[in-house]
Amino acid sequence: MEKIEAIDRIAFELGPITVYWYGLIIGTGLFLGWLLATRESKKLGLDKDIFADLLLWAIPVSILSARVYYVVFEWEHYVADPSEIFAIWEGGIAIHGALIGAVLTAIVFAKKRGVSFWKLADIAAPSLILGQAIGRWGNFMNQEAHGGEVTRWYLEDLFLPEFIINQMYIEGAYYHPTFLYESLWNITGFVILIMIRKLPLKRGEVFLSYIIWYSIGRFFVEGLRTDSLMLTESLRIAQVLSISLIIGAAILIFLRRKFGKAGHGYADGIN
């Protein structure tokens, strides 16, 4: 049988500096998301640098919270070798942890800048899901976050390019490319969020729609994965959280409309 070699996780090296594809891809997603949010914020009358200022705080907080979230639920692994906690280039960050950090940072930032958090969140929603769609390819390069075992014929029947099929060959077996399923779901969500901004939505509803859309996809994709963080022996944390977020976001949309807390439209004012 012909030997199948995985794509090298290292993008390039500059002397003592090693640049991994994982970090490069995540950085690309962040950069494109920032460009998109900056363009939209200028169009809506916000300071053109507001998202650059926000990201100065949100990026380090999100990376830290994403890593802490992952380590907490995988503590049995890291307690054996605590030095691995800092090896973030090896993978092992949780998007839900990153979102928690980003939202908390944005709430504090918006209050200090005198801007509506919901307005910032609405503008950022398409950027967030685009960044997540791109970021999943970092998991692809690391051969992680995959699903259960499948056959090569199964992958070929999905009409996947050869490089994806080969990268899904891990330690003698082929696996579900769940990174791809989620990435495609998120790209679809990105298009939908861009389109619904033109509808007469209330402030906050683009962001809450993002929460609902992403969580639906994550719930089903998570069910295929083999590396899920577990709440109990049978409950996957991401699935429990996804269901909670779907219900919570839907209730928020209903209550904010019912009690007049979402009086402003998407493009109205900054406060």
C-alpha positions in Angstrom: 0.0 0.0 0.0 1.3 3.4 -1.0 2.4 5.5 2.0 0.3 8.5 2.7 2.1 11.5 4.2 0.3 14.2 6.2 0.8 17.8 5.4 3.6 19.3 7.5 2.1 21.2 10.5 5.0 23.7 10.2 4.3 26.5 7.6 7.9 27.8 7.6 10.9 28.5 9.9 12.9 31.7 10.3 15.9 30.9 12.3 14.7 30.0 15.8 11.2 31.0 15.0 8.8 28.3 13.9 5.5 29.3 12.3 2.7 26.7 12.4 -0.1 26.5 10.0 -2.5 26.4 12.9 -1.5 29.9 14.1 -1.3 31.2 10.6 -4.8 30.1 9.7 -6.3 31.4 12.9 -4.5 34.8 12.4 -5.8 35.0 8.8 -9.4 34.4 10.1 -8.9 37.2 12.7 -7.5 39.6 10.1 -10.3 39.1 7.6 -12.9 39.4 10.3 -11.4 42.6 11.5 -11.4 44.0 7.9 -15.1 43.1 7.5 -16.1 44.6 10.9 -14.1 47.8 10.3 -15.8 48.3 6.9 -19.3 47.8 8.3 -18.6 50.0 11.4 -17.5 52.9 9.2 -20.6 52.6 7.1 -22.8 52.7 10.3 -21.0 55.8 11.7 -18.8 54.3 14.3 -15.1 55.2 14.9 -13.1 53.5 12.1 -10.6 52.2 14.7 -13.2 50.9 17.2 -12.7 47.2 16.3 -8.9 47.6 16.2 -9.1 49.0 19.7 -11.5 46.2 20.8 -9.3 43.4 19.4 -6.3 44.7 21.3 -8.1 43.5 24.4 -10.4 40.8 23.0 -7.7 38.7 21.3 -5.4 38.0 24.3 -8.5 37.5 26.6 -10.1 35.2 24.1 -7.0 33.1 23.6 -6.5 32.8 27.3 -10.2 32.0 28.0 -10.2 29.4 25.1 -7.2 27.7 26.5 -8.4 27.8 30.1 -11.8 26.4 29.1 -10.1 23.5 27.3 -7.6 22.8 30.0 -10.2 22.8 32.8 -12.2 20.1 31.0 -9.1 18.1 30.1 -7.4 18.5 33.4 -6.7 14.8 33.9 -4.5 15.0 30.8 -2.6 18.2 31.7 -2.1 17.4 35.4 0.4 14.7 34.3 2.6 17.3 32.5 1.6 20.9 33.4 4.2 22.3 30.9 1.9 21.2 28.1 -0.7 23.7 29.2 1.3 26.4 27.5 1.8 24.4 24.2 -1.1 26.1 22.5 0.5 25.6 19.1 -0.3 21.9 19.5 -4.0 22.8 19.4 -6.4 22.5 22.3 -8.4 25.7 22.4 -12.2 25.7 22.7 -14.2 28.1 20.6 -16.9 28.4 23.3 -14.2 29.5 25.8 -13.0 32.1 23.2 -16.6 33.4 22.7 -17.1 33.8 26.4 -13.9 35.8 26.7 -14.7 37.9 23.7 -18.3 38.7 24.8 -17.2 39.7 28.3 -14.5 41.9 26.9 -16.9 43.5 24.4 -19.4 44.3 27.2 -16.8 46.1 29.3 -15.3 47.8 26.2 -18.7 49.0 25.0 -19.5 50.5 28.4 -16.3 52.4 28.6 -16.6 53.7 25.0 -20.3 54.7 25.4 -21.4 52.4 22.5 -24.1 49.8 22.5 -22.8 46.3 23.1 -25.5 44.9 20.9 -24.5 47.2 18.0 -20.9 46.0 18.2 -22.1 42.4 18.5 -24.3 42.7 15.5 -21.5 44.2 13.4 -19.1 41.5 14.6 -21.4 38.5 14.1 -20.5 37.8 10.4 -16.8 38.3 11.2 -17.0 35.8 14.1 -18.6 33.1 12.0 -16.3 33.7 9.0 -13.3 33.5 11.4 -14.6 30.2 12.8 -15.1 28.8 9.2 -11.5 29.7 8.4 -10.1 28.6 11.8 -11.4 25.1 11.4 -8.8 24.5 8.7 -6.2 24.9 11.5 -7.7 21.7 13.0 -7.4 20.1 9.6 -3.6 20.9 9.5 -3.2 19.5 13.0 -5.3 16.4 12.1 -7.5 17.0 15.1 -11.2 17.6 15.8 -12.1 14.8 13.4 -15.0 12.4 13.6 -15.2 8.7 13.8 -13.6 6.2 11.4 -14.8 5.9 7.9 -13.6 4.3 4.7 -11.6 6.0 1.9 -14.5 5.2 -0.4 -16.9 7.1 1.9 -14.6 10.2 1.6 -14.3 9.8 -2.2 -18.1 9.6 -2.5 -18.2 13.1 -0.9 -16.1 14.3 -3.9 -13.4 15.6 -1.7 -10.1 16.7 -3.1 -7.2 14.3 -2.7 -5.4 16.5 -0.2 -8.3 16.4 2.2 -8.8 12.7 1.9 -5.1 12.1 2.5 -5.0 14.4 5.5 -7.9 12.5 7.1 -5.7 9.4 7.0 -4.5 9.3 10.6 -2.5 6.4 12.2 -3.8 3.8 9.8 -7.4 4.8 9.4 -9.6 7.4 7.6 -11.9 9.7 9.6 -14.9 12.0 9.2 -13.7 15.5 8.2 -15.8 17.2 10.8 -13.7 20.3 10.5 -15.0 20.6 6.9 -18.6 20.0 7.9 -18.5 22.8 10.4 -16.5 25.1 8.1 -19.1 24.8 5.4 -21.9 25.3 7.8 -20.3 28.4 9.1 -19.7 29.8 5.6 -23.4 29.3 4.9 -24.1 31.1 8.1 -21.9 34.0 7.1 -23.8 34.5 3.9 -27.1 34.3 5.8 -26.0 36.9 8.4 -24.9 39.3 5.6 -28.2 38.9 3.9 -30.4 39.3 7.0 -28.7 42.6 8.0 -30.9 44.1 5.3 -34.1 43.0 7.0 -35.9 45.2 9.6 -34.3 43.4 12.5 -34.0 44.9 16.0 -30.6 45.6 17.5 -28.9 42.5 18.8 -30.8 40.1 16.6 -28.1 39.6 14.0 -25.8 38.5 16.8 -28.4 36.3 18.4 -29.2 34.7 15.0 -25.5 33.9 14.7 -25.6 32.2 18.1 -28.6 30.1 17.1 -27.2 29.2 13.6 -23.7 28.3 14.9 -25.1 26.3 17.8 -27.4 24.2 15.6 -24.5 23.2 13.4 -22.1 22.7 16.3 -24.6 20.4 18.1 -24.8 18.0 15.1 -21.1 18.1 14.2 -20.1 17.5 17.8 -22.0 14.3 17.8 -19.6 12.9 15.2 -16.4 13.9 16.9 -14.2 11.6 18.8 -12.4 14.2 20.9 -15.3 15.9 22.6 -14.9 17.5 26.0 -17.3 15.6 28.2 -19.5 16.8 31.0 -20.4 13.3 32.1 -19.7 9.9 30.5 -22.5 10.4 28.0 -23.0 14.2 27.9 -20.8 16.3 25.5 -20.1 19.8 26.9 -20.4 21.5 23.5 -23.8 19.9 22.8 -25.2 20.8 26.2 -23.9 24.4 25.7 -25.2 24.6 22.2 -28.7 23.6 23.2 -28.6 26.1 26.1 -27.4 28.9 23.7 -30.1 28.1 21.1 -32.9 28.3 23.8 -31.3 31.3 25.5 -30.9 33.3 22.3 -34.4 32.6 21.1 -35.9 33.6 24.5 -33.8 36.8 24.5 -35.1 37.8 21.0 -38.7 37.2 22.2 -38.3 39.0 25.6 -36.4 42.0 24.2 -39.1 42.5 21.6 -42.0 41.9 24.0 -40.7 44.4 26.6 -39.3 47.0 24.2 -35.6 46.4 25.0 -34.8 46.1 21.3 -36.3 49.3 20.1 -33.4 50.3 17.9 -32.9 48.8 14.4 -29.7 47.3 13.2 -28.4 50.6 11.6 -29.8 53.1 14.1 -27.4 55.3 16.1 -24.4 54.1 18.2 -25.9 54.1 21.7 
